[in-house]
């Protein structure tokens, strides 16, 4: 078995491509903006197994998985992965300190979430949050209750589809406006009654990722890869990365979750993108917002 892709890994605040080997060993290769990125898909897409506590356990049967799905796990590995997971609420006894955050992806598009404090802002990079701020810190269950409080009282969701995030990137307002929206929601959240006593409030400090994601400014995404196929090629000039998405200078977007489980190799000279694509319809900001949205 050769090395297979695991998608983007945000390491030290920068994007890198992740890889795993035959025995579950892992490595990364940094991604550089402004240079060509060209690769061809080889063989079949295989389950990436389960990664827990910083170690990957390969799928015992190396099962094939569909090319169009965002998850590169077979049903058995997916069940095992979720059997002891904070995200799936199957690890409520996690003793670590957690942080509650507000993440902004576009006008009126804000979500609330939690992440282990030891991870810092890595979770916000992984989600493609353009602007964000911490709300509080404390035990896991207190962080969960605060997340639910904000969802119920302010109508802030805990999930936003990546398709929606991509669609607004061509029309992002300037940084001060992004910061204002997050700061206003932070103030509303902080004023709510019913916060758990064990959750420490955190003052509003805005972080903006636009310069990390797109050094030359937000892109105008036009097409997105919908599936990788054996022998298919992706080629272009890498202009940025946000969350799991690679942005190319010609408007192409590659969701690297679709790369996970594939063996990727060098393409021939003069190769062009020839995998299935779909048009991205740019979403314009709403003229008026009703309440939060």
C-alpha positions as CSV (number, residue, x, y, z in Angstrom):
1,X,0.0,0.0,0.0
2,X,1.3,3.5,-0.9
3,X,0.8,6.7,1.0
4,X,-2.7,8.0,0.8
5,X,-4.1,11.5,1.3
6,X,-6.0,12.6,4.4
7,X,-6.9,16.1,3.3
8,X,-5.8,19.5,4.7
9,X,-4.1,19.6,8.1
10,X,-3.8,23.1,9.6
11,X,-0.4,23.0,11.4
12,X,1.1,26.0,13.1
13,X,-1.6,28.2,11.5
14,X,-0.6,27.1,8.0
15,X,-2.2,24.6,5.6
16,X,-0.5,21.3,4.8
17,X,-1.6,18.2,3.0
18,X,-1.8,15.1,5.3
19,X,-0.8,11.6,4.3
20,X,-0.8,8.2,6.0
21,X,1.2,5.1,5.2
22,X,0.6,1.3,5.3
23,X,1.0,1.0,9.1
24,X,-0.9,4.2,10.0
25,X,2.2,6.4,10.1
26,X,1.5,10.0,9.1
27,X,3.3,13.0,7.6
28,X,2.4,16.3,6.1
29,X,3.6,18.4,3.1
30,X,3.2,22.2,3.4
31,X,1.0,23.9,0.8
32,X,2.4,27.1,-0.8
33,X,0.3,29.8,-2.4
34,X,1.1,31.3,-5.7
35,X,2.6,28.1,-7.2
36,X,1.1,25.3,-9.4
37,X,-0.6,22.4,-7.7
38,X,-1.1,19.4,-10.0
39,X,-1.9,15.8,-9.2
40,X,-3.5,12.7,-10.7
41,X,-5.7,10.2,-8.9
42,X,-4.5,6.6,-8.8
43,X,-6.2,3.3,-7.9
44,X,-9.3,3.2,-5.7
45,X,-10.4,5.3,-2.7
46,X,-9.9,3.4,0.5
47,X,-11.1,3.9,4.1
48,X,-8.7,6.1,6.1
49,X,-9.4,4.2,9.3
50,X,-9.7,5.9,12.7
51,X,-7.6,8.7,14.1
52,X,-7.7,9.1,17.9
53,X,-5.3,10.7,20.4
54,X,-3.0,11.7,17.6
55,X,-2.6,8.2,16.2
56,X,-4.2,6.6,13.1
57,X,-5.4,3.0,13.2
58,X,-5.8,1.7,9.6
59,X,-9.0,0.2,8.5
60,X,-8.5,-3.6,9.0
61,X,-10.2,-4.4,5.6
62,X,-9.0,-1.3,3.7
63,X,-12.5,-1.1,2.3
64,X,-13.3,1.1,-0.7
65,X,-15.5,4.2,-0.2
66,X,-17.5,6.2,-2.7
67,X,-15.7,9.1,-4.5
68,X,-18.5,11.7,-3.9
69,X,-18.7,11.5,-0.1
70,X,-17.0,14.0,2.3
71,X,-16.2,11.2,4.7
72,X,-13.5,8.7,3.7
73,X,-14.5,6.1,6.3
74,X,-16.3,2.8,5.9
75,X,-19.4,2.4,8.0
76,X,-17.5,0.2,10.6
77,X,-14.7,2.7,11.1
78,X,-17.2,5.6,11.2
79,X,-19.1,3.9,14.0
80,X,-16.0,3.3,15.9
81,X,-14.9,6.9,15.5
82,X,-18.1,8.2,16.8
83,X,-18.3,5.8,19.7
84,X,-15.8,7.9,21.8
85,X,-16.3,11.4,20.4
86,X,-16.9,14.8,22.0
87,X,-18.5,15.9,18.7
88,X,-20.9,13.0,18.8
89,X,-21.6,13.5,22.5
90,X,-20.2,10.0,23.3
91,X,-17.3,11.3,25.5
92,X,-19.0,13.5,28.1
93,X,-16.4,12.7,30.7
94,X,-13.6,14.4,28.8
95,X,-11.7,16.3,31.6
96,X,-10.0,18.9,29.4
97,X,-10.9,22.6,29.4
98,X,-13.1,23.7,26.5
99,X,-13.7,27.0,24.9
100,X,-16.9,28.4,23.4
101,X,-16.5,30.5,20.2
102,X,-18.4,32.6,17.7
103,X,-17.3,32.0,14.1
104,X,-18.3,34.3,11.2
105,X,-18.3,33.1,7.6
106,X,-20.2,35.8,5.8
107,X,-22.9,38.5,6.4
108,X,-25.5,37.0,8.8
109,X,-23.7,33.7,8.8
110,X,-22.4,33.1,12.3
111,X,-22.2,29.9,14.3
112,X,-21.4,28.9,17.8
113,X,-19.1,26.0,18.7
114,X,-16.8,24.5,21.2
115,X,-13.2,23.3,21.0
116,X,-10.6,21.9,23.4
117,X,-8.6,24.8,24.8
118,X,-5.3,23.0,24.1
119,X,-6.0,23.2,20.3
120,X,-6.1,27.0,20.3
121,X,-7.6,28.4,17.2
122,X,-6.9,25.4,15.0
123,X,-10.6,24.4,14.9
124,X,-11.5,27.8,13.5
125,X,-9.0,27.4,10.7
126,X,-10.3,23.9,9.9
127,X,-13.9,25.3,9.6
128,X,-12.9,28.2,7.4
129,X,-14.0,30.8,9.9
130,X,-13.1,34.2,8.4
131,X,-13.5,36.1,11.6
132,X,-14.1,34.8,15.2
133,X,-13.9,35.4,18.9
134,X,-13.9,33.4,22.1
135,X,-16.9,33.6,24.4
136,X,-15.9,31.5,27.4
137,X,-13.9,28.6,28.9
138,X,-14.6,25.8,31.3
139,X,-15.6,22.1,31.6
140,X,-17.0,20.3,28.6
141,X,-20.6,20.1,29.8
142,X,-20.6,23.8,30.8
143,X,-19.4,24.6,27.4
144,X,-22.1,22.4,25.8
145,X,-24.8,24.1,27.9
146,X,-23.6,27.5,26.8
147,X,-23.6,26.4,23.2
148,X,-27.2,25.3,23.6
149,X,-28.1,28.6,25.4
150,X,-26.9,30.7,22.4
151,X,-28.7,28.5,19.9
152,X,-32.0,28.8,21.7
153,X,-31.8,32.4,22.8
154,X,-30.1,34.0,19.7
155,X,-31.0,31.6,17.0
156,X,-27.3,30.9,16.2
157,X,-26.7,27.5,14.6
158,X,-23.9,25.1,15.5
159,X,-23.4,24.0,11.9
160,X,-23.2,25.8,8.5
161,X,-22.8,23.9,5.3
162,X,-19.5,24.3,3.4
163,X,-21.4,25.0,0.2
164,X,-23.0,28.1,1.9
165,X,-19.6,29.2,3.1
166,X,-18.1,29.0,-0.4
167,X,-21.0,30.8,-2.0
168,X,-20.4,34.0,0.0
169,X,-16.7,34.3,-0.3
170,X,-16.9,36.4,-3.5
171,X,-18.8,39.1,-1.6
172,X,-17.1,39.4,1.8
173,X,-17.3,42.9,3.5
174,X,-14.2,44.6,4.8
175,X,-12.5,43.5,8.0
176,X,-14.0,46.3,10.2
177,X,-17.5,45.3,9.2
178,X,-16.8,41.6,9.9
179,X,-15.4,42.4,13.3
180,X,-18.4,44.6,14.1
181,X,-20.9,41.8,13.4
182,X,-19.0,39.4,15.7
183,X,-18.5,42.0,18.4
184,X,-22.2,42.9,18.4
185,X,-23.2,39.2,18.7
186,X,-20.6,38.7,21.4
187,X,-22.1,41.5,23.5
188,X,-25.6,40.0,23.1
189,X,-24.4,36.6,24.1
190,X,-22.5,37.9,27.1
191,X,-25.7,39.7,28.3
192,X,-27.8,36.6,28.3
193,X,-28.9,35.2,31.7
194,X,-28.5,31.5,32.4
195,X,-24.8,31.0,31.7
196,X,-23.4,28.0,33.7
197,X,-21.5,29.2,36.8
198,X,-18.5,27.0,36.0
199,X,-18.0,28.7,32.6
200,X,-15.5,31.7,32.7
201,X,-16.5,34.6,30.5
202,X,-13.9,35.7,28.0
203,X,-13.6,39.3,26.8
204,X,-14.2,40.0,23.1
205,X,-11.0,39.9,21.1
206,X,-11.5,39.6,17.4
207,X,-9.3,37.4,15.2
208,X,-9.4,37.6,11.4
209,X,-8.2,34.8,9.1
210,X,-8.7,36.4,5.7
211,X,-5.0,37.2,5.3
212,X,-4.1,33.6,6.3
213,X,-6.7,32.1,3.9
214,X,-6.2,34.4,0.9
215,X,-3.1,36.7,1.1
216,X,-4.1,38.5,-2.1
217,X,-7.8,39.0,-1.1
218,X,-10.9,36.7,-1.0
219,X,-11.4,34.7,-4.2
220,X,-14.3,34.5,-6.6
221,X,-15.1,30.8,-6.5
222,X,-16.7,29.6,-9.7
223,X,-16.5,25.8,-9.9
224,X,-16.1,23.1,-7.3
225,X,-14.9,19.5,-7.8
226,X,-17.7,17.1,-7.0
227,X,-15.9,13.8,-7.3
228,X,-12.5,12.4,-7.9
229,X,-12.2,9.4,-10.3
230,X,-9.3,7.0,-11.0
231,X,-7.0,8.6,-13.6
232,X,-8.6,12.1,-13.0
233,X,-6.4,15.1,-12.8
234,X,-6.6,18.5,-10.9
235,X,-4.3,21.3,-12.1
236,X,-4.0,25.0,-11.3
237,X,-2.3,27.8,-9.5
238,X,-3.0,27.6,-5.8
239,X,-4.3,30.9,-4.6
240,X,-5.5,30.1,-1.0
241,X,-7.0,27.7,1.4
242,X,-9.9,28.0,3.8
243,X,-11.1,25.2,6.1
244,X,-10.9,22.0,3.9
245,X,-11.1,24.0,0.6
246,X,-8.3,24.7,-1.8
247,X,-8.9,27.8,-3.9
248,X,-7.2,28.0,-7.3
249,X,-6.6,31.2,-9.3
250,X,-9.0,30.2,-12.0
251,X,-11.9,30.0,-9.6
252,X,-11.7,26.2,-9.1
253,X,-12.4,25.0,-5.5
254,X,-11.3,21.6,-4.3
255,X,-12.8,20.3,-1.1
256,X,-9.9,18.2,0.3
257,X,-12.3,16.0,2.2
258,X,-12.8,14.4,-1.2
259,X,-9.0,13.8,-1.5
260,X,-8.9,11.7,1.6
261,X,-8.4,8.0,1.0
262,X,-6.9,8.4,-2.5
263,X,-3.4,7.8,-3.7
264,X,-2.3,11.0,-5.5
265,X,0.6,11.1,-8.0
266,X,2.4,13.4,-10.3
267,X,0.5,14.4,-13.5
268,X,1.9,14.6,-17.0
269,X,3.3,17.8,-18.5
270,X,0.5,20.2,-19.6
271,X,-2.2,18.3,-17.6
272,X,-5.5,20.1,-17.1
273,X,-8.4,19.5,-14.7
274,X,-10.6,16.8,-16.0
275,X,-12.6,15.5,-13.0
276,X,-16.4,16.2,-12.5
277,X,-17.2,19.8,-11.6
278,X,-20.2,21.9,-10.6
279,X,-20.8,25.6,-10.9
280,X,-20.9,27.7,-7.7
281,X,-23.6,30.2,-7.5
282,X,-22.4,33.2,-5.7
283,X,-24.7,34.2,-2.8
284,X,-25.2,38.0,-2.5
285,X,-25.5,39.4,1.0
286,X,-29.1,40.1,2.1
287,X,-30.3,43.6,1.6
288,X,-32.0,43.5,5.0
289,X,-31.5,41.1,7.8
290,X,-34.4,39.9,10.0
291,X,-32.9,39.9,13.5
292,X,-29.7,38.0,13.4
293,X,-30.1,36.7,9.9
